[in-house]
Amino acid sequence: MSKAEEVKLHIKVLINKEKSKVLFAEAGSDFTDVLLSFLLLPLGHIVEVLKQHYGDGVPVIGSLNTLYNGVANLDIIHFQMAVAKRRLLMPTICYGSHGWHQLRLNFNYAEPTSSRYGKSYDGVFTQCAASYIISDDLQVMPTVVGSIMKTLSTLGIALTDMDGAETRNVAFGLNEIVALLKESLISQNPLTALLLPENQMTLASLKSESSLPQIDQKGTSLNSKKMILKVMIQKSTNKLVFAQADQDFINFLFGLLAIPLGKVECYLGSNTGLKNQQYHVKRERMYMVSDDLTVAPLAITSFLSVLNEFKISLSDVKEMEVEVGLDEGLSIVKAALTSTTALTDGLIKGMLKKQSDEEMEEQIGVEEDFLIHQISKKRAKHPLKKRKEKKPIHQSQNA
C-alpha cells in the first residue's frame, strides 16, 4: 500500500435522512484543494486515472472512453509525431508538479509531500486552516457568507430540510477521492451518489438540453473556421451510421483529451478550440468517426463492415454534408461529456430537426402559393358584380 493510499482526509457531511440526500459538507483546506485540483486534470488524464484505478470495470464517461481508446488503437503512422499520440494519452497537467506534490492526497499516484515529511499543511489553492462549505453538486464557498440563513439559501437548502438532519464524519482516502472524481463527471449530485448511491441522479439519464453543462458562448465569432463532415444516415430510421471526416475534425476531437476539465467552458473561445487547433494527425487522410467518437482510418472495407454489423443495406444509406462551426462544435463537446452517442445528440438531431423545419416551411409556402393561385383563378373566372347604388329617399316636403 502506497503512502497516498494511507492518507485520510476528514470532512463533516450533513444528511437529510428522510429524503436520503446530502445537504452539504464542511471541509478544511486540505480536502478542498484536492477537490479543486479536479479542474486542472485534462480529460484524457481523467480517463487514464479511472482506467488505472478501476481496470476492466472503468466507468463510462460519455463518449470520452471510446474517444480515448480510439486514439490508443490508432496506428502511430497517422500522427504528426510519435510524441503527439503520447501527449493525447498522457496529457500534461497545466499546474506545476510542485503544486501537485504539495497536496495532502495526490491521486496522480505520486507520494504526497506534506504527509511524507510530516509537515503541517500550508494550502495550495486555498488558505491553510480555512474552512469551506461544499454543496452536493460540489460548489465550493467559504463557511457562512454573511449569515447562516443566507448561506443555506445560496445552497438552495430549504429550512425544513434541516429538521432532523444528521451529521456524519466521513474519511476520504485515495479510493474515495477517485470515486468522487468519477461521480463529479456522471452525477448531478456527486456527494449523495457516493455516500448514498441508491439516490444517484446521473447526467446521462437526463434528456433535456438544460442537463448538459452550460457554456457561455460570448465572444464567439461568426467568421470562425467551418469544418465539413459527410455523414452517412440510414434512410429508414434516420440513424447515424458513421461520419467521414478529414484531419480538421479529428484534430478538434482529439484536442478534447488534452484540455483541463476546468477549461472545457472556454475551449471554443477566443484563443482555443476551432480558432487555434493543435495538429495531432497527418493531413490528406480521411477517417471514420462513429457515434461514440471512436476514430478509425476510412476504408471501403471498413465501411462495408459497419453496414454488415448493423445489418443495413447500402441502398438504405444516404450521404449528407454538414458544416461544423462554433455552435455545432460546442454542442458536440457538451454531448461528449454526457452521452455515448455524442454525434447523434450533439449534431445529427439538430441537423435533422432543422431540415424538418425547413421542409415544413417550404411545404407551407407551396400550399399558400397554391391557395392564392386557386383564389386568383376563381376571381378571374367569376368577377364580382358591382353593387347597384341605392337612390336616396327624399323626405316629403309636405311633412
DAFENNOR-V754541 format. One line per field, one symbol per residue. ss: DSSP state (H for helix, E for strand, C for the rest). psi: psi as a letter, one per 30 degrees, with the letter a starting at -180 (. if undefined). burial: 1 if it has 9 or more other ideal C-beta (glycine too) atoms within 8 Angstrom, else 0. A space follows every 10 residues. Layout:
# DAFENNOR-V754541
ss=???
psi=???
burial=???
This chain:
# DAFENNOR-V754541
ss=CCHHHHCCEE EEEEEECCCC EEEEEEEEHH HHHHHHHHHH CEHHHHHHHH HHHHHHHCCC CCCHHHHHHH HHHCCHHHEC CHHHHHHHHC CCCCCCHHHH HHCCCCCCCC CCHHHHHCCC CCCCCCCCCC EEEEECCCCE EECCCCCHHH HHHHCCCCHH HHCCCEEEEE EECHHHHHHH HHHHHHECCH HHHHHCHHHC CECCCCCCHH HCCCCCCCCC CCCCCCEEEE EEEECCCCCE EEEEECHHHH HHHHHHHHCE HHHHHHCCCC CCHHHCCCCC ECCCCCEEEC CCCCEEECCH HHHHHHHHHH CCCHHHEEEE EEEECHHHHH HHHHHHHHCC CHHHHHHHHH HHHHHHHHHH HHHHHHHHHH HHHHHHHHHH HCCCCCCCCC CCCCCCCCC
psi=kleeffkkkk lkkkkjeefh lkellklafe eeeeeffeff kkeeeeeeee eeefbfgklk ibgeeeeeee eefkkfffle lefeeefefi kkkfkkfeee ffkejjgghl kkeeeeggll kfkeflklgl klkklfggkk llkijdleee eeeefgkkef ffkgkkkkkk kjaeeeeeee eeefffkfie eeeefiffgk jkeffkflef flkjkkgkfl kfglkkkkkj kjkkeffgkk elkklafeee eeeefeffkl efgeegegae gabffikkje lllhkllkjl eggkklkkle eeeeeeeeeg hkkefgkkkk kkkjaeeeee eeeeefffkg ieeeefeeee eeeeeeeeee eeeeeeeeee eeeeeeeeee eikkkkkkkk kkjkkkff.
burial=0011111011 1111110001 1111111111 1111111101 1111111111 1001000100 1111111111 1001000110 0001101110 1010000011 1111111000 1111100000 1011010101 1111110101 1000000001 1100101000 1100100001 0111011111 1111111111 1111110011 1111010000 1100101001 0001001111 1111000001 1111111111 1111111111 1011001110 0111101001 1100101111 1111111100 0110011000 0100001000 0111110111 1111111111 1111111101 1100000000 0000000000 0000000010 0000000000 000000000
